[in-house]
Amino acid sequence: MVMAAEEHNYARFWLAEHHGMAGVASSATSVVLSHLGAATSKIRIGSGGVMLPNHSPLVIAEQFGTLAELYPNRIDLGLGRAPGTDMQTARALRRNMDASVDSYPDDVLELQRLLGDEERGVLAVPGRGTHVPLWMLGSSLYSAQVAAEFGLPYSFASHFAPDQLIQALTLYRRNFKPSDQCPQPHTMAGVMAVVADTDEEARYLFTSAQQQFVNLRRNRNRPFAKPVDTMDGIWTPSEKHMVEHMLQYAMVGSKESVAFQLSSFIESTKVDELIISMPVHNADARLTSLRLMAEVRDSVS
């Protein structure tokens, strides 16, 4: 997938840190990123994101500093505040979650220091002097405030948490303080996209994501589901309403349909970048969606 993304001139390929989830294989995020870096030559690779309360800043500085030395000028470090798992697994990660969440802004600053040029205190080796660019990720207003205060680029998870998208972007832009890394506000929004030759085929493929969200609501830890002809009989009316609300920004359809959806989203949000999740079960269909989305991107840019 990452090699195809590079071939079609996508700017970045990010992996999220999740633990204990049957359908996600990037719990050891930096390890997988190293594999992706070795298979490519120019596309930026990074975390979308590392859940910083799960780790000490030094560990992440060393991991991503190592990646930055292996793959210079290609590493992004997106940071999140959630545990990325259930609380039982979070406890097994051996950090005091309450204290870690409360210290999140301080941990971000410490991570930034460790990746900078200072020689005082504990040193990250590799890491020091790499200046790996940090991104703040969030699904509420909290990270928008932190990103604005620290002068960092900001990415909102509208692909699964749509309600505060516009409010978070507005808050971030209004309160942004320029920094060396980011002299002006820079925004990204997450969307799901499934592009196929026809609207009907795309809607069929998208039922995998719809089933995933039903399973999440029912607390069922299942592998990513195969698509189905209809969701009738799989979800209840209340579950259908919930899923359609959460996935309201998903771009699903043919190239023509998705081009209209994409243009409308960019016009309403004024985001600088989109990060696209492609929840397609079949690998060939996912690669087709990746290629068609690149053609849509080029047609509306």
N, C-alpha and C positions, 0 to 999 in steps of 0.2 A: 504493500500500500504506500509506504513512504517513498519508494523508488518511482512509483507512478505519479505521486504528488510532485516530486521533483521534476519529472519529465514534463508535467503539465504546468510548471512554473508557479506552483503554490509557494507562498513566502515562508510558511512555518508548518511544522508538524509537531503537535503537542500531545503528551500523554498525561492522564490524570492519575493521581494516587488514590487507589481504593484498596480496601482490605476485606478479605472474607467474602467477596462477591463472586458468584459462580460464572458470571459473564464478563469479568474484567481481569486481565492478566498483567496489569502494570503496577502491582503493589511495590515491587522493587524498581521504582521509576528510573533511577539513574542507571541501573544495570541495563534495562531495555533501551534507554536512550543511547548508550554506548554502542549497542548492536545496530541501532538505526544510523548512527553517525558513520559507522564503518561501511555501511551499505550505500552511502550517498556521498556527494561531494560539495554541494552548495546550499541546499535547503537548510534553513534554521530549524533546530530541534530543541524541544524544551518541555517544561512541565506545565500542565494546565489543570491543576497545579500540584505542587508539593504542599501537604497540609502541615504547616510549620509547627503547630502545637504538638504534633507527634514526635518531634525531633529537637535536638539541640541545634542552635544556629551553627555551631562549629562543624557538626557532622555534615550539614547541608552545604556549608561553604567548602569543605574538603571534597565532597562528592562532585559538586558542580564546578568547582575550581579544577578538578581533575579532568572533567569533560571539556572545560574551556581550553585546557592545555592540549588535549587530544584533538579537538576540533575547533581551532581558533576562529573567533568572530562568528560562531554559528549557534551559540548556546543562549537560550532564554530561561529565566527562572521565575515562573509564575507561582505565586504564594496564595494559599487559602487558609482560613481559620477553622474550618470544620474538621472533625476527626476523619472523615472519609470512610466511615464504617459505623457499625453499631457500638453501643457503649461497652459491651462485654469485650469486644475485640480491642476497643480503644484502651481499656484497662490493661489488656495483655501487651500492649505496646510499651507499657512500663513508664508512662509519664503521668503526673498529676494533671488531669485535664482542666480542672477549674483554674489552677494556678497558671497553666500554660496559656489558656485563652486570655486570661487577664493580662498577661505579660506580652501579648502578641505584638503591639506596636514597638515595645522595647526589643523584642527578638528580631523584628524586621530591621531596626537600626543596627543592632549588633551584627546581623548577617551582612548588611551593607558595609559596615566597618571591616569585617573580616575579608571581604572581597576587594577592599580598597588598598591603599598604599601605606597605611599606618603600620609602624613597627612596634608599637607599644602593646603590652599585655600578651594574651594568647594569640598565636599566629596560626592561620590556616595555610598548610603547605601540603599539596598545591592549593591555591585559592587566592592568597594575597596578591594584589596587583592585577587580577584578571578582570575586575570590574564587570562581572557578569550582569547584564541588565535585569533588574527586577521588575516584575509586573504584579500588581495587586488584583486578585480575583475575588469576586463576591456575588452574592445573590440577594443582598439587602443593602441598606444605606451605610452600614458600618465601614466596610472596606472602601467605599467611595470617599468617606471622610478621611480615612487614613491615607489613601492614595493622593488625595488633594493636598493634605498637610505635608506629606513627604515629597511631593513633586514627582510622582511615579505614574507610569501609564496604567490604565484601569480597564479591566475586562469584566463585563457583567454576564452572568449565567442565565440569559433569557431563554435558553433552550430548554430549561426545566423550571425556571422561576420567573415568570413574565411580569408579575404584578408591579414591581417597583423599578422597572427598566428606565422609564423616562425620568422619574424622580431622582434615581441614582445618578444618571448621566448629568442632569441639571445641577445637582448638588456638587458633583465633582468639578464640573466646568466653572461654576460660580466661585468655588473656594480654592481653586488650584493655586499653588505656590510654585513658581519655576525652580528648577534644580539643574545641576550640571548634566544629569542623565536626560532630563526631559524639560526643555525650556518652555514648552507650551503644552496644554492638555492634549492627551492622546487616548482615544477611546476605542474599545473593541466590544463587540457583542457576540454572544454565542447563539447559533441557530442550528436546528436540525435541517438537513436537506436530503431528499431522495428524488433523484432525477432519472427518468426513464424515457423510452421512446414515446410512450403514451401516458396520459393522465391516469388511465385505468391501471396500467402496470405499476406505476409509482405508488398509487394508493394501496395496491395489493402488497407491495414490498414494505410499505410503511406500517402494516399491521404488526410487524415484529416489534417495533417500538411501542405501539399501543399496548400490546400484550405485556411488554416489559413493565410499563407503568402500572398496569393492573396488578401484576405480581408484586411490585413494590408496595402498593397500597395494601395488599393482602398479607404482607410480610412473608412472601414466598421467595426464597433465594434460589432462583432457577437460571440455567443457562439461557442465553439469548434465543428467543423462540423463532421457529420457522414461520413464514407468512401464512396467512389463511385467507380463504375466499371472502369470509365475512366475519366481523366481530360479534354479530348477533349470537347470543347464547354464551358468549365468553365474558362480556362485561354486563353489569347491571346498569340501569339508567343513571344512577348516581355516579357510578364509576366512569361511564361514558362522558358525563358532564365534567368530571374532574380531569380526565385525561385530555379532552379537547381544550379545556381551559389552560392546562399546563403547557400544552404543545401548540398554543395558538400562533406562535411565530414560526412553526415548522414550514419549510418550503417544499412542497410535494407536488410533482406533476411532470409534464413534458418540459422541454427547454423553453418553449414559449410561455407556458404558465409560470414557471419558476422565474423567468426573467421579469415578468410583471411583479411577482411577489418580492423579488430582490430589490427592484427599483423602489417599490413602495416602502419597504423597510428602511432602506438607506435614506430616503427622503424624510421619513418621519423621525429618525433617530440621529441623523447626521454623524454616524459613527465613522471613524477613520479606517477601521478594519472589521472584518467578520471572521470569527472562528467557527468552522462548520463541522458538526458531528454528522456522520453518515451512517445511520442505524440500519444497515442492510445485511441480512443474514447470509445470502449467497455471495461468495467472494467475487465471482465474475460480475454479478450485478452491481456489487459495490464499486468495482473498478470502472464499470460503465458510468455509474452515477458520478464518480470523481471526474471522469473525462468530460461528461456532458456539463457538469457544473463549471468546469474551467471554460468551456465554450460560452456558457451563459455569462460568466464573469467578464470575459473579453468583449462580449456584445454590449454590455451595459456600462463598461468603464469609459 
